[in-house]
Amino acid sequence: MASDKDSDRNLGYMSQKDAEVKLPRTTRVKNKTPAAVQITAEQIIRESRQESEIRPLKHTITDSNELSDYRLRTRKEFEDRIRRPGNNIQVWVKYAKWEESQMDYARARSVWERVLEKEYRNHTLWVKYAEFEMKNKFINRARNVWDHAITLLPRVDQLWYKYIYMEEKLGNIAGARQIFDRWMEWSPDQEAWLCFIKFELKYKETERARFIYKRFVLCHPKVSAFIRYAKFEMKHGHVELAREVYKRATLECANDEDAESLYVAFAEFEERCKELERARVIYKFALDHIPKGRAEDLYSKYVAFEKQCGDVDGIEDAIVGKKRFEYEDEVKKNPLNYDSWFDYVRLEETVGNKDRVREIYERAIANVPPAQEKRYWQRYIYLWIKYALYEEIETEDVERTRDVYRECLKLIPHTKFSFAKVWLLAAEYEIRQLNLTGARKILGNAIGKAPKVKIFKKYIEMELKLGNIDRCRKLYERYLEWSPENCNAWRNYAEFEISLAETERARAIFELAISQPALDMPELLWKTYIDFEISEGELERTRALYERLLDRTKHCKVWLSFAKFEASAVEDKEEGIRSIRAIFDRANAYYKDSTPELKEERAMLLEEWLNMETGFGNLGDVSVVQAKLPKKLKKRKATSGQDGSTEYEEYIDYLFPEESQTTNLKILEAAYNWKKQKVVKAGECVISG
């Protein structure tokens, strides 16, 4: 059995176990040092590309049968490939080129025709087909191909360019020109026209080029086309024709976006022709008609032109134009910025063009504030005022000035707020025009719609100057009906009657005034009334007024004023001193008993009393007052600071004599109570012991 097994192994038969045991192991790399020649991925890719470029060896054909077999086999391969679905344009091209290489031009032409039946929109195929015909010198056939191509694809510029290039190379200039004419009938882009013009100029056909330019600007009426046309005429010395081209361009392209470049070119043309006034007029016309946002280059060119060729006035105009452009930009960005409008109007007023100034004013006042709040209208109203003053002073247009005031007053929402300044300026303007009826009407409307103190004062002043006393009284009555708390109105009314020597009327007005329940400055009214009675010599009435005033207020100044009045009113000095002392005694008793907290006012009163007693000389009794004077004490009180900490603040306090006695009594009483408590505690201790 052992021998059989050995024989089996020798014969190459192994069991599965033996096969598993005999499997080769993975090769282990023993030498890990780098190889002498390193191979990179880039080198591998480069070598693979070189291998792909290797062409198979050319097969040598020895007889016609072998050539026929080769051609038949190759054509069959091409036919099979072009019948496959998909985009096989390159296969057709290779097929046609192969037939061309075999010099079988008829078959090659057939391939081109077959592919163009399917892909006639592919202009590249037409180009390659025509190049095939040209390369093999079939010129008429090439012409037929080009003609067919431009008929089917007239919008492909490459076909026209190559067709024309072929004819030009063949020397067929007339044929090339005819092709250009056919092309221009399709209204191509500007490059095609310029190429045609360049072609004619190349052969010095200037008149033909001019005619093409005329057709060109008709087909493309753009700024760039007209500028090229004008430069062409200028180059050939036809200045008038060039000027006509520019004039035509300004009429047809005035609203184009690049009209700025047209005017700049036109002005530079006139400048080269030494027509400086024409250039200046062109610049100014352009600045007036081109939107400001598209005229930056135009302004810079104009300023440079004036600096170079203009005088002082021209330079100033250029600077004004530049500032005008800046202001236009500002008011366009924010039309409610009235300060910009003021600056713009001021600039135009320096120029002196009345129509333009009015235009700017109208544009400015058209920007009404969006909210009906007075703070938004304050700057806006001054635009109207400035407009009216300009019409009155500069243009001297009476009706236009009146219309400006009228429209302004219509625009203001008088139910919410009004502007007395506008009413007064309108009325003063009518007065200057000697139109008193118109002024009265304006002021009357102002009182009816939006009464204000200034309006009443101005109306009363006007009527007073005219001597209309009754009108003044009626206006004062309306004034006081509208504002009964206005002490100045009552005072002015009374002074008006005093000036007319109407004493009783003035006194009645004062009585009505002080009887009003609410007044804004009653002290002024009472002082005026008292001064009036003093001026009239009515001492008893004055004393009665002071008493009535003291019934309303016990202010320190009232007491002092009353005392000074008595000092000046009584002829007998001793009697006057007694009256003064009586007033001071009353005042001191009031502060002592009724308002003890008003220490500072009481101290001030006593100091004034002391000064008066000193001023009386021998008749004065200073000791009476000195016994009542307080002591000044410096005290501190705690206050909270901004950071929450406690701070101490010094202040002056007054200690009057009666308060010091009370304080001493309180101290003695407190000491007695303390002593009594101490004795009681000592007795309790003895009993308990």
Residue, then its C-alpha position, 0 to 999 in steps of 0.5 A: m500500500a505504501s508503494d502505491k501511495d508513493s507511486d500516486r504522488n510521483l504521478g502527480y496525484m495529491s490528496q486535499k490535505d496534501a494540497e493544503v499543506k503544499l500551498p506556497r507561502t506569501t513571499r517575504v521581502k528581505n531587502k527593504t532598501p530603496a531601489a537604485v531607480q525610482i519609478t513615479a506615478e507621473q512617469i508611468i502615466r507619461e509612458s502609457r501615453q507614449e504607448s498609445e501614440i504608437r501607430p501600427l506598422k503600415h501595411t504594404i500593398t503590392d497589387s491592385n487586388e489587395l488595394s481593392d480589398y483594403r478599400l472595400r474593407t475600410r469602407k465597410e468599417f466606416e459604413d458600419r460605424i456611421r450606421r450606429p446610433g449616437n453622435n457620429i459626426q467625427v466618423w463622417v469627417k474621418y470617412a470623408k478625409w479617408e476618401e480624400s486620401q484615396m483621391d476618390y473625390a467623388r466619393a468624398r464629396s458624396v460623404w460630405e453631401r450625405v452628412l450635410e443632409k442630416e446635419y445641415r445646421n452644423h456650420t463646422l461641417w460646411v466649413k470643412y466641406a468647403e475647405f476640402e474643395m478649396k484644398n483640392k482646387f475645385i474653386n467653383r465647387a467651393r463657391n457652390v458650397w459657400d453659397h449653399a451654406i450662407t443661404l441656409l445659415p445666414r446668421v453664422d458670421q464665420l461662413w461669410y468671413k471665410y467665403i469673402y476671404m477665399e474670394e479676396k485671396l483669388g483676387n475676385i474683389a468684385g465677388a467679395r464686395q458682392i458677398f459683403d453686400r449680400w451679407m449687409e442685407w441681413s443687418p449683421d452686428q457692427e463688426a461685420w459693417l466695420c469689416f466691410i468698411k475696412f475692406e473698401l478702405k484697403y482698396k482705397e474706395t473712399e466713396r464706397a466706404r462713406f456710402i457703407y457708413k451711411r448704411f451702417v448708421l441707419c442699421h445701427p443708430k448708436v453713439s459708437a457708430f456715429i463717432r466712428y463715422a465722424k472720425f472717418e470723415m475727419k480723417h479724410g479732411h471733410v470737417e463739415l461732413a463730420r460736423e453734420v454727422y455729429k449733429r445728426a447723432t445728437l438728434e437721434c441719440a440724445n436719450d441713449e445711456d452713452a450720450e455723454s460720450l457723444y457730446v464729449a467727442f463732439a466738443e473735442f472735435e470742435e476743439r481740434c477745429k479751433e471752434l472754442e465757442r462751439a465746444r463751449v456751447i456743446y458742453k453747456f447744452a449737454l450739461d443741461h440735458i443729460p441726467k446728472g448721474r451720467a455726466e461725471d466725465l462730462y463735467s470733468k472734461y468741461v472743467a479741463f476745457e475751461k481751464q485750458c481755453g476759457d477765461v475767468d467767467g468760463i472757469e467760474d461757469a465750469i465750477v458752478g456746473k460741477k457744484r450743480f452736479e454735486y447738489e443734484d446728486e444730494v437732492k436726488k439721494n435725499p429730497l427732504n434734506y432742505d439744507s441741500w436745497f438752500d445751498y442749491v438755490r443760493l448757487e443758482e441765484t449767484v448765476g442769475n438765471k431766473d427761470r432756473v432759480r424758479e425751477i429749483y424753488e418749485r422742485a424744492i417746495a414740492n417735497v412736502p414733509p410726510a408727517q404733519e408735525k411742526r418740527y418737520w416743517q420748520r426748515y421747509i417753510y423757510l423755502w417758501i419764505k425765501y422763494a417769496l422774498y426772491e420774487e419780491i426783491e430780485t424779480e419784482d413780480v408782485e402777483r407772483t409773490r402774492d401767489v407764493y404767499r397764498e399757496c404757502l398759507k393754503l398748504i400749512p395745516h392750520t388746524k394742527f399747527s401754524f406759522a405766524k411768521v408766514w402770516l406776518l410776512a404776507a401782511e407786511y408785503e401787502i402793506r408795502q404794496l399799499n394794499l391795507t385791505g389785503a393786509r387786514k384780510i390776511l391778519g383777520n384770517a390768521i386770527g380766525k384760523a390760527p391766532k397767535v400773540k405775534i399776529f395780534k401784536k402786529y395787527i394792533e401795531m398796524e392799526l395804531k400807526l394808522g390811528n384806528i383806536d376803535r379797531c385797536r380796542k376790538l383787537y385787544e378784546r379779541y386778544l383777551e377773549w382768546s388768551p384771558e390768562n395773558c398778563n402782557a395782553w392785559r398790561n398792554y391794553a391798559e397801557f394803551e388806554i393810559s396813553l389815551a388818557e382814559t384813566e377809568r378805562a385803564r383802571a377797569i381793565f386792571e380790575l378785570a385783569i386781577s379778577q381772572p381766575a388764572l394768570d401766567m404772570p400775576e406779579l407783573l400785572w399787580k406791579t403795573y396796577i400799583d405803579f399806575e395808581i402811584s403815578e396817578g397819586e392815588l395813595e389810598r387806592t394803592r394801600a388798598l391794592y397792597e392789602r388786596l394783594l396780601d390777601r392773595t399772597k404773603h410773599c416776602k417781596v410784597w411785604l418789602s414793596f409795601a414797606k418801601f411804598e409807605a416810606s416814600a408815600v408819607e410826608d411825615k417821617e415819624e408817621g411813615i416810620r411807624s407805618i413801616r414798623a407796623i408792616f414789618d411787625r405784621a410780616n414777622a408775626y405772619y412768618k412766626d405764627s403761620t409759616p414757621e418753616l419759611k425761616e430764610e424769608r423771615a431772616m431776609l425780612l428782618e435784615e431789610w427791616l434792620n437796614m431801614e432802621t439804620g437808614f432812619g438815623n436818630l429816628g431809627d430803633v435798631s435794638v427792636v430788630q436786633a432782638k428778633l434776629p436769628k443765629k446762623l447755624k451750619k448743619r449737615k444732612a445726609t444725602s444718597g449719592q449716585d452710586g448709592s453711598t451716603e453723602y453729607e451736605e452742609y446747609i445754613d439753618y436759622l435759630f430764632p430767639e423764641e426757638s432758643q428759649t424753647t430749646n433751653l426749657k426742653i433741655l432742663e426738663a430732660a435733665y430733671n426727668w433723668k434725675k428723677q429716674k435716677v432717684v427712683k432707681a436708688g430707692e428701689c435698691v435700698i428697699s430690696g437690700 
